[in-house]
Amino acid sequence: MISVLHATDVLLRGGVIAYPTEGVFGLGCLPDDESALQRILAIKRRDASKGLILIAADAMQFDGWIDLPTGEFLPEPHPARPTTWIVPPGPLVTPTLRGDHESLAVRITTNPTARMLCEAVGSPLVSTSANLSGKPTARNRFVLQRQFANVVDYVVPGDCGPASGPSEIRDFISGRVLRARAS
């Protein structure tokens, strides 16, 4: 719990963290902090046109960040089968979060540490995989520490899970699978 409190302090001060998610480690910050968003893009050497993913502890945390059709709701997440949804963006979404897309990628996280982080800051978090663009994602704490401890403000202890790899990506409106779940 102390690690979540420290990570919360880092995030609220505009910092960037590395932390466990359902299937891989992620790099994150608060989604309304443009300076931190730019730092994440620089750390990953990620093309800004690709956009970023937001995670939340529950669908209510996406209020203002997504704009689903009236009467539509994000499905409840399945712990072992995380799904990232491509949705219409809400008024809080900046071009940095969307990249060149007209939509936004979001996921309700089931990882206990990631959920606690979102709850503690009372906000969704940016959640982009902990890797240099085009390189393998950090899947264990040793690799994560070696690659990112010197470039992020805090590495949150914890384990990935319960999934075994990156999430499936689906278009919310059409239901079309854009990236299949790792098997």
C-alpha positions, 0 to 999 in steps of 0.5 A, spaced: 500 500 500 505 504 501 508 503 494 501 505 491 501 512 496 508 513 493 506 512 486 499 517 487 504 522 489 508 522 483 502 522 479 499 528 482 506 531 481 506 530 474 510 524 474 511 518 470 511 511 473 512 504 470 507 499 473 503 492 472 497 491 468 493 485 466 498 482 461 504 486 461 508 492 464 505 499 463 508 506 463 503 511 465 501 518 467 495 522 468 491 523 462 490 531 463 498 532 464 501 534 457 508 535 459 507 527 462 504 525 456 510 528 452 515 525 456 512 518 455 512 519 448 519 521 448 521 515 453 518 510 448 520 513 442 513 513 440 510 516 434 505 521 437 500 519 431 499 512 434 495 515 440 495 512 447 491 508 451 487 510 458 485 505 463 480 506 469 478 502 475 471 502 473 467 505 467 465 511 471 472 514 471 471 515 464 466 520 464 468 526 460 473 522 457 469 517 452 462 519 449 458 512 448 452 512 444 446 514 448 444 507 452 451 504 451 456 502 456 462 499 456 462 491 458 464 489 464 471 486 464 473 479 464 479 478 469 483 473 464 481 476 458 482 484 458 479 488 452 481 494 450 475 498 446 476 503 441 471 508 443 468 515 441 472 520 445 469 525 450 471 533 451 477 531 455 481 528 450 487 531 447 490 530 440 496 527 444 491 522 447 488 520 440 494 521 436 491 521 428 485 517 430 478 520 431 477 515 437 480 513 443 483 506 446 480 505 453 480 499 458 477 497 465 483 494 468 482 488 472 489 488 475 489 489 483 495 494 483 493 498 476 486 498 479 488 501 486 492 506 482 486 509 478 482 509 485 487 513 489 488 518 483 481 518 482 482 518 474 484 514 469 491 513 467 495 513 461 497 505 460 502 504 454 506 498 454 513 498 457 517 498 451 521 502 446 517 503 440 518 496 436 521 492 441 519 487 446 514 489 452 517 488 459 514 482 462 518 481 468 520 486 474 527 485 472 527 487 465 522 493 467 527 495 472 533 495 468 530 498 462 526 504 465 528 505 472 532 511 470 527 514 466 521 514 470 519 517 476 517 511 480 517 503 478 511 500 482 512 494 485 507 488 483 506 483 478 502 483 472 496 478 471 491 475 471 492 475 463 498 472 459 500 478 454 497 484 451 489 485 451 485 484 445 483 490 441 476 491 439 472 497 436 466 499 440 461 501 435 462 495 430 465 489 435 470 488 430 477 485 433 483 489 431 488 485 435 487 478 437 488 476 444 495 473 445 494 465 446 
